[in-house]
């Protein structure tokens, strides 16, 4: 008889994280969910980090962009669209729930060691360190809301629209490594967009497609089904960074959606 494999979910606290955790929790082998948050950092220190990371001009551009989106109501619309797609899921109550600070903190790593996961399912955290990933006895997996290796990194539901490639909006399940979205791929899924989708809904569609794929991959692993993984050819795609999504990119995507990019794709 095959020993029962223990699955632990490591994720964040937001709507999309709750949706994926709830979907994975339908697998009987899930023993625990760890919800991790980053430690609070004073505003001045956050600004200093942002300036170092993006440079002064890009930092100011991002700050003004975020403020503008909030003032004109676009931030609220995107959140509402996301909720329209995902609903209002909560973490399941029949599974042990732990909350920690820092995905790579000693607190999180000690808890993972005590839970002894065979399969560690990660979604929506900061990049996990090798020390965190080594707490699993078999494999650590990650869900990326983008189709790798073509779209890797940040905002990968956004950049396919920017490139006029809505058919590349989707999700990837891959081996989690300390390299950003660089592990071997176990599967990809294309998101099903509808004509009235805005950016919030597009992201939600990626989460829905990714959660279903994630569940299937983990179930196949538990049942011992052969899953052919593919090493990523990083020369075939691009890694997108947070700093790349500025005013020009936002205006371009807004214009493309207004001109019917998503509507025409959904009707095809």
N, C-alpha and C positions, 0 to 999 in steps of 0.2 A: 504494500500500500504506500502511495506517495505521501510523504510528510506534508502537512498543511503549510503553505507558504504565507508568511506574514507580510501584509502591505501596510505601509505608513504613508500618510499624505502630509506634505510640508508645503504650506501655502500662505497667502496673505489674508487680510480681513475684509476685502471689498466684495462688491456684488459678484463680479466675474469669478473671484476665488471661491465664493460660496457655491456658485453654480457648478463649477468643476468638481469641488469636493463632494457635493451632494450626488453628482452623477457617479463618481468613483465609489462612493460609499454604498452603492447598490451591489458591489462585489462583496460576498460574504467574508473574504479574507482580510478586509480592512480592519485593522486593530485600533488605530488611533489617527487623529488629525492634529497636527501642530500648526497653530496660527502664529506666525512670527511677524513682528513689526520692527522697523528701524527705531533706534533710540531717538528721543527728542533732541534736536540740535538748535541752539539759540539762533535767531534770525541773522545776526551779524556774521556768525560763523558760516551759516548756509550761503549767505551772499559772497563771502570770501571764497568758499569752495566753488561756487558757480563761476566766479570771475576767473579763478585758476583753471577751471575745467573748460570754459567756453571762450574766455577772453572778454574784455570789458564791453566791446561793441555787441557781440552776440548775446551776452548776458542781458544788456539793456533791451535789446530787441526782443528777447524771449519774455522778459518781464512785461514790457508794454503789450506784446501780443496776448499774453494770458489775461492781463487786465482788460484789454479791449474785448476779448471773447466773453469775459464775464459780464462786462457792462452791457453789451448788446444782447445778452441772453443766450449766446451760442453754447456756453458751457452747460447751462441748465438744460437746453434742448438736447445736447448730446447725452447727458445723464438720463433724461427721460426716455430717449430712444433706446438706450441700452437696457433700461428697465422694461420697456415694452417688449423687447426680444427675450430677455432672460427671466422676466417676472421678478419676484422678491424671494429668492431661495434663502433658507437659513441652514446653518450647519446642522447635520442630523444629530438628534439627541440620543440615539442608541449606541453611539460610538464615543469612546473617550476623547475629550477635547482638551488640549493643552495650549497655553498661550506663553510665548517667549519673546524676548527682545533680541533681535539680531539673528539672521540666518546662520552666521558663522560664529556665534558667541559660544562660550564654554557651556552656558546654560542649555542651549539648543543641542549641542553635540553630546553632552552628558545624557540628556533625555533620549536622544536617538539611540545611544548605546544601550540604555536600559530597555528600550522597546525592541531591540534586535530585529530590525526589518530585513526581510529577504529582498523585497522590492520597495524602493523609496520613490514615491511619485511627487515630483516637484512642479509647482506652477506659481508664477507671479511673485517670486522672491528676487532679491538681489542675487548676483552671481554666487553660487555655492562654491566654497573652497574645497580643495582636495581632502582636508581633514573632515569636513562635513560629509562629503560624498563617501568617504571610507567607512562610515558607520553602518552601511548596508552590507550584508553578507553576499549578495548576488549582483544586483544592478540598481543603479539610480537612473530614473527616467525624467524627462522634462517635456512639458507642453509649450510649444512656441506658437503664438498666434500670427503665423506667417508661413509661407511655403518655402522651406529651405531646400537647397542652398541659394536659390535665386534671390530670396528676400530674407536677410538675417539681421539681427540686432533689434533696434527700437522702431515702434510705429509701423510694423509691417502689414497692417491692414490699410494704412494710409498711402504708402509709397507705390503699390500697384495701381492705385487710382491716379496718382501723380504721373505715372508712366503710361497711362491709358491701357492698363492690363488688368481689368477687373476679373478676368478668368484666373488670375494668380492670387486672388484673395482667398485665404484659407488658413490651415494650421498644419503643424508637424509634430510628431512624437519621435523623440530621439534620445539616445543615451546622453545623460547629463554629465558634462565634464566642466572643468574650470575654464575652458575656452567658451566664449559666448556663442551659443547655438551651433556648436561645432561637432557634436557627437554623431555617431552612426545613426541613420534614419531607419525607423521601423515602420513608418507610414506617413502619408500626407492625405489631407482631405480638403476639398474645395468648398467654400462657403456658398450657400444658396441665397443670393441677394434678391430683394424685391424692389419694384419700381420706385417706391417712396422712401427707400432707405437713405438716411443721412449718415454722417460719419460714426455717430454713436451706435446706430443699428448695424452698420457694417462690422464694427468691432464685435458686437454681440453675435453676429452670424458666425464669425471666426471662432468665438468661444463655444458656441453650440456644436459646430462641426468638430472642433478639437476635442471637446469633452467626450463625444460619442466615440471618436477614434481612440482616445486614451483608454477608455473603458474596454474597448475591444482588444487592444494590444495587451493590456494587463491580463485580461481573462485568458487570452491565448497563451501567454507565458505561464500562467498558473496551471493550465490544462496540459502543458507540455507540447503544444502545437508548434511546429517549426515556423519561425518567422525569419524571413530573409532580410537582414539589415544591409543598408547600403552606405558605404563610406562617403562622406560629403566631398565633392570636388569644389573647393572654395573658389576656384578660378571661374566657375560658371555663374556666380552670382555676386552680390554686393552686401557688405555689412553697413547698415544704416545706423547713424548715431542720433541721439536726442537733439544735438545742436544743429543738425541739418534741417530740421522742421521749423522754418522761420516764416516771415510774412509772405515772401514770394511764393513759397510752396503752398501755404494755406490758401492764398488767393487763387492760385492755379487750380487747386482741387475744387474749391468752391465754384469756380467758373465752369469746370468740366462737369460737375454734378448738375449745375444749373442748365447746361447745354444738353443734358440727357445721357451722360456716360453710363450711369447705373440703370436708368430706365431702359435704355436701348439694350444693355447687356441682359437684363432680366427678361426682356421680351424675345430675345434671340432663341 
